[in-house]
Amino acid sequence: MKRFGEILRRLQIVQLFSALYRYKLVQIIIPAAVILFIYWEGKKEFRRIDWVGTLHILHRMKPATVLLLFGFALISVAAVSLYDFVLRRHFRIPLRFWETFRYSWIANTSNSVIGFSGIAGAALRTFLYRKRKIPAKTITASIAFLSTITITGLSVLSWAGILGVLPMKPVLQSHPWTIYAVWATALYLPGYLILQRTSFYAKWLNRNLPRMNAATIVASVGASLLEWAFAGISFWLIGSCFLPALSLAQALGIYTLSAITGLLSMAPGGIGGFDLTALLGLQQLGYPSDKTAAVLVLFRLLYYLFPWVIGLILAAFDFAREREGESGRDNVGFESVLNNWQKIWQFPTRLGVVGEIGAWSLGKLVFASGIVLLLSAATPGLLNRLQFTEELLSAPLMRLSHQLSVIIGLLLLVLSWGISHRVKRAYRLTLFFLCAGALFTFTKAFDFEEAIFLLIVALLLWISRNRFFRVATPFDQGKAALWGLVTLLAAYVYDLIATGIPPAILKHWSSSAKLMWLINPKQHAAAAIAGLVMAWLLITLFFILRPNRLANKGASAAERARLHRFLEHEQGNLLTHVLFAGDKSFFWACNDQVLIPYAIVRREFVVLGDPIGKENLVSEAIQESQRFADLYDLTVVFYQVSPHYLPIYHENGYRFFKLGEEALVSLEHFTLSGKPSANLRSVTNRFEREGFRFEVVQPPHPEDLMKQLYEISQKWLDGKKEKGFSLGWFDADYLQQSTLSLLYSPSGEIIAFASLAPSYDNGDTLSVDLMRHLPVTPNGTMDHLFVSLLKWAKEQGYAYFNLGMAPLSSVGQTQSAIREEKLAHLVFKHGGHWYGFLGLRKYKEKFSPVWEPRYLAYPSSVSLPILLLELVRLIARRPKKG
């Protein structure tokens, strides 16, 4: 039964921990599962597609045709902004026409590419509207209203399919389950019309704002219909370029059914479901697989990807213009935009992370540049361009440009990570490689389209040059493995495409040109491998080695001596003495008037306790440490802070998690008399009667004593590793700076010891630090040691004695506590198998202490569960001295 109860307690903890992330995981797992299911069901279809031939078809398209298709795709995307104009009119949102259009484009294009079920679009609208001081009630109501009208237009098209206006029968007959999806979508419109007249809609979705009239409903449905219809027409125009016999009705029918299945997948842009359904629909009309795939690829590029890139650029320029307007200047010229681009990039979202849209978008643009270079190198150039380039340049130079394009493409994939994290060294390299890549796309096959794209990205990067200030960023083995996988996959895809391109185009060339040109499939793998080697050589030099990275160097002997001098005129705290262990590094702020001790774990700059120094400088010191840590892309968190400074942490943007409570015994009121202390009194009397002796010794300590204590410590550890950071450990140099309390057996053998840590608060508080005892000792040994310590400290004039912290004590007990603290409370109650949380609290209660809470202060951008795991890792890490 005891074993069963232990298993049950573990299951309860695991179940609650799982519940914390159930909602977030569902948002990720369901779309991923649907996409995998669609791939599994449609892998035969995808395998039948000649993807190499598809890319060849796309590459041979006339630029004028692509521009016309892209122009209509932009018009189709612009039609989606009608939603925001309906919102603007109905909710009286104080935005100008151009602002409404910009915000709509930014939110809609981002939502199409990265949004799960509209979350990204809602978060972007919320942020953009808040910047315009629009009330939260209006924002919530408008987003809720928008979420209900977007499907109404698709519902109208579904009715057209059911009534036979749009041909859907071939796909419906081959996949009968889709008819249920079509009917469900069709019934949405009448359901919506009924719902919007109910009190539920008025209260929860319209937020008791003015009820929608008939004109607003018609405008909403009309805007939705235009969105889906224009997208379907864009799909038809692209299809008609490759499939001339495709009619508008056929294209709209296939598009409508594909859009419905795409919505069911809940994936960004309906990826997977939309594509498979569209492929099946077009192929059932008798069209070849390579041409149907070309339709889908071009539709994804023109309707989704390229408008999103424009949205990223609009977002960055919009933030620059907004700061310009706030400064009171009306004339916003190109030069002022260049100067202010980097000033407004803060982009908080409600998705659990805080990012910066400028750095994030530039990183994605650099990544896209690498993909563009690889695709450009993998696919053959147009024949007329190749002949023109061959007349101007030699074949060896063209081959060299081709090889360098591959290498630079792979390098840009890796450097995009550094751009997203605003690393200065990555900016310089990326700017150079973008310009070089643009040059080589000219010299390999006169691919001016790719060169223009790379130069635009380089221009945007140069505009943002002042935003790249970081010296380094954490780049551990996991990230190195991830980016190694990315570049390896990119090289594999490059080689797969390149070796599959039929070299029939070479028949127009001379035999010598054929030998020199790198279209030979046998040479593609060599180019890819060379690119990988070069990419990882540079990534090792500039990221993994990171000569300027901030490391856990600890405090040197000189720095600890400086700390001694500092404490002669400044007060410390309960954790100050452990700084002399040497494993924490020191950051001196406010002209060396405030000390912030820290250690680094992954991406966290973890400060131990409160800053030490003048209280009026603490807030400024926190901000200074944040700026310092930001140079290395680290986040500052404070571990075991006291309640006294909580308002200051709050003002600097920190949240709090209660770690537990510190047991402070008031020595003035400590006594062994009375019923509550009967057990302690009995233990003390027994030990004194049997001849046990307590002694306190001051440093320096003789070498033979240190050897005895080391043996006791090793037996107490019994092979376990020492812990560090907030805890003291056995180190001879460290203990030489501490007062030691010793407990002798009647035979004169030391059976237990404890080191004492002053709080550097003018002799007010004394703490117990390192405690060790032999494995076999009489019952009550530590009780007697603590009682003797308390008596001695009282005789020395101390006011309080700190027994240390009881982790997770009094955490998450209230109904309104955050869920992480409620989980911690369960661990406190049932986690005795791993750590005696409850037993430690009960043990310290014997001494009638006053309990003082201790907190973890962390910014909202940090995931609390992950941070707690990292702190456990930091404390369990083997201590290293400076």
RAMO-V880359 format. One record per residue. OMEGA is omega in degrees with one decimal (none if undefined). NEAR is the number of other C-alpha atoms within 10 Angstrom. D_CENTER is the distance of its C-alpha to the mean C-alpha in whole Angstrom. Layout:
omega: {OMEGA;OMEGA}
near: {NEAR;NEAR}
d_center: {D_CENTER;D_CENTER}
//
This chain:
omega: {178.8;179.2;179.3;178.4;178.1;178.5;-180.0;178.9;178.1;-180.0;178.9;179.9;-179.7;-179.1;-179.7;178.4;178.2;-178.7;-178.5;-174.0;-176.3;-176.4;-179.7;-179.5;179.1;179.7;-178.9;-172.6;-175.7;178.3;179.8;178.8;178.8;179.6;178.5;178.3;179.7;178.9;-179.4;-179.6;-174.1;-174.7;176.8;178.7;-179.0;-179.1;-178.9;-177.0;174.4;-174.3;177.7;176.4;178.2;178.6;178.3;178.3;-179.7;-176.1;-178.2;179.9;178.7;180.0;-179.6;178.9;179.3;-180.0;178.6;178.3;179.0;177.9;179.4;176.8;177.2;176.6;178.8;178.0;178.8;179.8;179.9;-179.2;177.7;175.7;-175.3;176.3;174.0;176.9;-177.8;-177.8;-174.8;-176.7;178.6;-179.8;-174.1;177.0;175.3;-175.2;-176.8;176.3;179.4;-179.0;-179.7;-178.5;179.0;-179.1;-179.3;-176.1;-174.9;-179.2;176.9;179.4;-179.5;-174.4;-171.5;-171.4;172.4;177.4;174.8;-175.7;-177.7;179.1;179.0;-179.9;179.9;178.0;179.8;-179.6;-177.4;179.2;178.6;177.8;178.3;175.7;176.0;-176.6;-178.1;179.6;179.2;179.4;-179.0;-179.4;-177.9;179.3;176.8;178.1;-178.4;-177.9;-178.2;-173.5;-172.5;-176.9;-174.7;178.4;176.4;176.0;177.3;179.0;176.9;175.5;177.4;176.5;179.8;-178.7;176.1;177.7;176.3;-177.4;176.7;-169.8;-176.9;-179.4;-179.8;-179.5;-180.0;178.4;-172.7;-177.5;-178.1;-179.0;177.1;177.4;178.9;178.9;178.1;178.1;179.9;-179.0;179.9;-176.6;176.9;176.6;178.1;-178.9;177.8;-176.2;-173.6;176.3;-176.6;177.6;177.2;179.9;-178.6;-174.8;-170.2;-178.8;179.0;175.5;176.7;172.9;-175.9;-178.7;-178.9;174.4;-176.6;-178.6;179.2;179.0;179.7;179.2;-180.0;179.6;178.5;178.1;179.0;179.4;178.5;179.0;-176.2;-179.4;178.9;177.3;178.2;177.7;176.2;175.6;-179.9;-179.7;177.3;-180.0;-177.9;176.8;-178.5;-176.5;-171.1;-176.7;-177.8;-179.8;178.9;-179.5;178.4;-179.1;179.4;177.8;178.7;-179.0;-179.0;180.0;178.8;178.7;179.3;178.7;176.1;177.3;-179.5;-179.0;-178.6;179.6;178.6;178.8;-178.4;-175.0;-177.6;-178.9;179.1;-174.1;-179.1;-179.8;178.9;177.4;-179.7;-179.0;-179.5;-179.4;176.7;173.8;174.8;-177.8;-178.9;-173.4;-177.1;179.7;176.5;176.8;177.8;177.3;-177.7;-179.1;-179.0;177.6;177.8;-178.7;-172.2;-175.3;-176.0;-168.0;-176.3;174.2;178.0;176.4;175.7;177.5;177.2;179.4;177.8;-178.6;-178.6;178.5;179.2;178.9;177.5;178.7;-178.9;177.2;178.9;179.0;179.7;-178.7;173.8;179.4;-175.8;-176.6;-178.8;-179.1;-178.1;-179.0;-179.3;176.1;177.7;-176.1;-173.3;179.1;-171.9;-172.0;-176.7;177.4;-176.5;-174.3;178.9;175.4;178.5;-177.7;179.0;178.8;172.2;-177.7;175.0;-170.1;-179.4;-179.7;-179.2;-178.0;177.7;176.1;179.0;177.5;177.0;176.5;178.2;177.8;176.8;178.4;179.7;179.8;-179.9;178.5;179.0;179.3;-176.6;-177.1;-177.7;176.8;176.5;-173.3;-178.6;178.4;179.5;179.0;179.4;-179.3;-179.5;178.5;-177.8;-172.5;178.3;179.5;177.2;178.8;177.3;179.3;177.9;178.3;178.5;-179.5;179.5;177.0;178.0;-178.9;-178.6;177.4;178.1;178.6;-179.8;175.9;-178.4;-177.5;178.9;176.9;177.9;177.4;178.6;-179.5;171.8;177.8;-174.9;-179.0;177.8;179.0;-177.5;179.8;-177.0;179.6;179.1;-176.5;176.5;179.4;178.4;178.3;176.9;178.9;-175.9;175.3;173.6;-170.9;178.6;-179.6;178.8;178.6;-173.5;179.8;178.5;-179.6;179.2;179.3;-179.9;179.8;176.2;177.6;178.0;178.0;178.2;179.1;179.7;176.8;-175.1;-170.2;-177.4;180.0;-179.4;-172.6;-173.3;179.9;-177.8;177.6;-179.5;179.8;-173.8;-176.6;179.2;178.5;177.9;178.6;179.8;-178.4;172.0;177.4;179.7;-178.8;177.4;178.1;178.9;178.5;178.9;178.9;177.3;-178.0;179.8;-179.7;-174.2;-178.2;179.9;179.9;179.7;-176.6;-178.9;-178.8;-176.2;-178.8;178.6;-175.8;174.5;-178.3;179.2;178.7;179.5;-179.2;-175.2;-171.9;-174.4;177.1;177.9;-176.1;-176.8;-176.0;-177.6;179.8;178.8;178.4;179.7;179.1;177.4;178.0;179.0;-179.4;-179.6;-178.5;-176.4;170.8;-178.8;-179.1;175.9;-177.7;-168.6;-177.8;-174.0;179.0;175.4;-176.6;-178.0;-175.7;178.7;-174.1;176.2;-176.9;-177.7;-178.8;179.6;178.6;178.5;179.7;177.3;174.9;176.1;176.7;176.7;-179.4;-179.2;-177.7;175.7;179.7;177.1;179.5;175.8;176.6;-174.3;-178.2;-173.1;-174.1;-178.1;176.9;179.3;175.7;173.2;-178.2;177.1;174.0;-177.0;171.2;-178.4;-176.3;175.6;179.5;176.8;179.1;178.8;178.4;175.6;178.9;-173.9;168.6;-176.0;172.2;-175.9;-176.9;-177.8;174.1;-169.4;179.4;179.6;177.2;179.3;172.9;-177.9;-179.8;-177.9;-174.6;-177.9;179.4;-173.8;-179.1;178.0;179.1;177.9;179.9;178.9;177.6;177.1;178.5;178.6;-179.4;-178.9;175.6;-178.7;177.9;179.1;179.0;-177.4;172.5;-178.1;-174.7;179.9;176.7;-178.4;179.4;-172.6;-175.1;-176.9;177.8;-179.6;176.8;-179.5;179.0;-179.8;170.6;-176.2;169.5;-173.7;172.6;-177.8;-178.1;-176.7;-178.4;178.9;-178.5;179.9;-179.7;175.0;-175.2;178.8;-176.9;-179.0;179.2;176.9;179.3;178.6;-176.2;-178.5;-177.4;-175.6;-177.7;179.3;-179.5;179.6;-180.0;-177.9;178.9;-178.9;-178.3;179.0;-179.6;-177.0;172.3;174.7;-174.4;178.2;-178.7;175.2;-178.3;-177.9;176.4;0.2;-176.4;-179.7;-175.1;-179.0;175.6;-178.8;178.2;178.0;-179.0;179.1;179.1;177.1;-179.2;-179.0;177.4;179.3;179.5;177.9;176.9;179.5;-179.2;173.5;172.6;-176.0;-178.6;-178.3;-177.7;174.9;177.1;-176.0;175.5;-173.5;-179.6;-180.0;-178.5;177.0;178.2;-173.5;168.6;-177.9;173.2;-174.2;176.1;-178.0;173.2;178.0;-179.7;178.2;179.6;175.6;-178.7;178.8;176.0;176.5;175.0;-176.1;-176.4;174.8;179.8;177.5;178.5;179.8;175.2;-176.7;-171.9;175.3;-177.8;170.0;-175.4;-177.5;179.5;179.5;175.0;178.1;-178.8;-179.3;178.4;178.3;175.2;178.8;-177.6;-177.5;175.4;-179.2;179.2;-179.1;179.3;179.0;178.0;-179.3;178.8;-178.6;-179.8;178.2;178.7;-179.0;175.8;176.9;179.8;-177.3;173.3;-176.6;178.9;-179.4;-173.5;169.5;-175.4;176.5;179.0;179.0;179.5;173.1;-178.2;-177.1;-178.3;-174.8;179.4;178.9;-172.0;177.6;178.4;175.6;175.3;178.5;178.7;176.7;177.3;179.3;-176.7;-171.2;-176.2;-178.9;179.4;-177.6;-177.1;-175.4;-177.0;-176.3;180.0;179.0;177.7;-178.8;179.8;-177.8;176.6;-179.8;-172.0;175.8;-177.8;166.7;-175.5;179.9;-174.7;174.0;-171.0;167.4;177.9;-175.7;177.9;-176.5;-179.2;-175.4;174.2;-174.7;-179.8;178.8;178.5;179.9;177.3;179.0;177.3;175.2;177.8;-179.9;-178.5;-179.1;-177.3;-179.8;-177.3;176.8;-179.8;177.2;none}
near: {6;7;8;9;11;14;11;13;19;16;12;15;18;13;12;16;18;12;14;14;11;12;11;12;12;11;15;13;13;14;21;16;12;17;20;14;15;19;16;11;12;18;13;10;14;17;10;11;18;17;20;18;20;18;22;20;15;18;15;12;13;9;11;9;12;15;12;13;21;21;15;19;26;19;15;21;24;19;22;24;21;20;23;22;21;19;21;17;12;16;17;11;20;14;16;9;10;9;13;20;19;17;21;26;26;25;26;26;27;24;23;23;20;16;20;19;21;20;14;23;24;24;20;22;21;21;17;21;20;13;11;12;9;15;11;12;12;18;21;18;21;25;20;17;20;19;15;16;22;19;22;26;23;27;26;23;24;27;18;18;23;17;10;12;15;20;19;25;17;13;22;16;11;12;12;11;10;18;17;11;17;23;15;14;21;23;16;20;21;11;11;15;13;11;14;18;13;10;12;13;18;18;12;13;20;23;18;14;15;10;14;14;10;9;8;15;15;11;15;25;21;17;24;24;23;18;23;27;21;21;26;22;19;26;25;23;23;26;25;16;17;19;18;10;12;17;14;17;17;19;24;27;26;28;27;29;27;24;24;23;23;22;19;15;25;22;26;20;24;23;21;24;26;25;25;22;25;26;24;22;26;24;16;13;13;10;17;17;22;19;25;22;27;24;25;19;16;20;22;17;14;24;24;21;17;16;24;25;19;14;22;24;19;16;22;23;19;19;24;22;22;16;16;22;13;9;9;8;10;10;10;13;10;9;10;13;21;16;15;20;25;21;17;20;19;14;17;17;17;13;10;12;12;15;16;16;20;29;25;19;21;25;25;19;27;28;22;20;28;29;19;18;27;26;21;24;28;26;22;21;19;17;15;11;16;18;16;13;19;19;10;9;14;14;21;14;16;24;18;15;22;27;23;22;30;29;26;25;32;29;25;30;25;27;29;26;22;26;29;24;23;30;23;20;18;26;24;15;16;25;22;13;22;27;17;18;28;23;20;25;25;20;24;30;26;22;21;15;13;20;23;14;17;28;19;15;23;24;15;19;25;15;17;22;19;15;20;22;17;19;19;26;23;20;17;12;10;9;13;17;11;11;18;17;12;15;23;17;12;21;25;15;16;24;23;17;22;26;20;16;20;16;13;7;14;15;9;11;14;9;10;9;15;17;12;15;19;24;23;15;17;12;15;23;17;13;21;24;17;16;24;21;14;16;22;20;11;15;20;13;11;18;24;19;11;16;11;12;17;19;11;16;16;21;24;18;13;9;16;18;12;11;18;14;11;18;15;11;10;17;15;21;16;21;21;22;21;22;23;23;27;22;24;29;23;21;18;18;21;16;7;11;15;22;21;23;24;26;20;21;19;14;19;22;24;25;26;23;24;26;26;22;23;14;13;8;15;23;17;16;26;23;14;16;20;18;15;18;19;18;19;22;24;22;21;26;22;25;21;23;23;19;12;9;14;17;11;15;21;14;10;15;11;19;19;18;19;21;24;24;23;24;24;23;23;20;20;11;12;17;17;17;10;8;8;13;15;13;14;20;18;13;18;22;12;14;20;13;9;11;13;20;18;20;14;16;12;11;11;12;16;9;10;9;10;16;12;13;23;16;13;20;22;17;16;17;15;10;8;9;13;17;18;20;25;18;17;24;21;20;13;15;12;16;21;16;18;22;17;22;22;21;23;16;17;13;9;11;13;20;21;24;24;23;22;22;23;25;20;20;14;12;13;13;23;25;22;20;21;18;19;20;23;19;14;9;12;11;10;16;18;19;19;23;22;19;19;20;23;24;14;17;18;19;11;10;13;19;18;24;22;23;19;16;21;25;22;23;24;19;23;21;15;11;8;9;12;14;15;17;20;19;22;25;20;20;22;24;15;21;18;15;11;8;13;16;20;18;14;15;21;12;11;19;14;14;23;16;20;15;17;13;22;24;20;23;26;24;19;14;15;18;12;17;12;10;18;14;10;18;18;12;14;20;16;15;15;14;21;15;16;15}
d_center: {44;42;40;39;38;35;34;34;32;29;29;29;26;24;25;23;20;20;21;18;15;18;17;14;15;18;16;14;17;20;19;19;22;24;23;24;27;28;27;30;32;32;32;36;35;32;34;37;36;37;33;35;38;35;34;37;38;36;36;40;39;41;39;41;40;36;37;39;36;33;35;36;32;31;34;33;29;31;33;30;30;33;31;30;33;34;32;33;36;36;34;36;32;33;32;34;34;32;29;29;29;27;24;25;25;21;20;22;21;17;18;20;18;14;16;16;20;19;16;15;18;19;16;17;21;20;18;21;24;23;23;27;27;28;28;26;29;29;26;25;29;28;25;27;30;28;26;30;31;29;31;35;35;34;37;39;39;39;42;44;43;44;47;48;47;44;45;42;45;44;41;42;44;43;40;41;38;37;40;38;35;37;39;36;35;39;39;36;38;41;39;37;40;41;38;38;41;40;40;36;35;37;35;32;31;33;33;36;36;39;40;40;43;44;43;40;39;41;39;36;37;38;35;33;36;36;32;33;37;35;33;35;38;35;35;39;39;37;39;42;41;41;43;46;48;44;46;44;44;43;40;39;40;38;35;35;35;32;30;31;30;27;26;27;24;21;19;19;22;24;23;25;27;28;29;31;33;34;35;37;39;40;41;43;45;46;43;42;39;38;39;37;34;34;34;31;29;31;30;26;26;29;28;24;22;25;25;21;21;24;22;19;22;24;20;20;24;24;22;25;28;27;27;30;31;30;32;35;36;37;37;34;35;33;33;32;29;28;29;26;24;21;22;20;17;15;13;12;12;12;10;8;6;8;8;11;13;16;14;11;15;16;14;15;18;19;18;20;23;22;23;26;27;27;29;31;32;33;35;38;39;42;45;47;44;44;48;47;45;47;50;48;46;47;46;45;43;41;40;39;37;36;34;33;31;29;28;27;25;23;23;21;19;18;18;15;13;14;15;11;11;15;17;20;22;20;21;24;24;23;25;28;27;26;30;31;30;32;35;35;34;37;39;38;39;39;36;36;33;31;32;32;28;27;29;27;24;26;27;24;22;26;25;22;23;23;20;19;20;18;20;17;14;13;14;15;17;14;13;16;17;15;16;19;19;18;21;23;22;23;26;27;27;29;32;32;32;34;37;37;39;42;44;47;46;48;51;52;51;54;53;52;49;48;48;46;44;40;41;42;40;41;39;36;34;36;34;30;31;32;29;27;29;28;25;24;27;25;21;23;25;22;19;20;23;21;25;23;20;21;22;23;27;28;31;34;38;38;35;36;40;38;36;40;41;39;39;43;42;39;38;36;34;34;31;33;35;33;32;35;34;32;29;27;26;28;26;29;29;31;34;34;34;31;30;26;26;23;21;18;16;13;11;13;16;18;21;24;26;27;28;31;34;35;34;34;32;29;27;27;26;23;22;24;22;18;20;21;17;16;18;16;13;13;12;16;16;20;21;25;25;29;29;31;28;26;27;26;23;23;24;21;18;18;18;20;20;24;24;28;31;33;37;39;43;45;48;50;50;50;53;54;57;57;55;52;52;55;53;52;55;57;54;55;59;59;57;59;62;61;61;57;57;54;53;51;51;50;48;49;50;52;51;52;51;47;48;49;46;44;46;45;42;41;43;41;38;40;37;34;32;32;29;28;26;27;30;33;34;38;38;42;41;39;41;44;42;43;46;46;48;50;51;54;56;60;60;58;55;52;50;47;46;43;42;42;39;40;38;40;41;44;45;44;42;42;39;39;37;38;40;42;45;47;46;49;50;52;51;50;49;46;47;50;48;46;49;51;48;48;52;51;49;51;54;52;51;47;46;43;42;39;38;35;32;32;28;27;30;31;27;26;30;30;30;27;25;21;21;19;22;24;23;24;27;28;27;29;32;31;30;33;33;30;31;33;32;35;37;36;36;40;41;40;41;45;45;44;42;40;36;34;30;27;24;20;19;15;13;12;8;8;9;12;13;11;12;16;16;15;18;20;19;20;23;25;24;28;29;29;31;31}
//
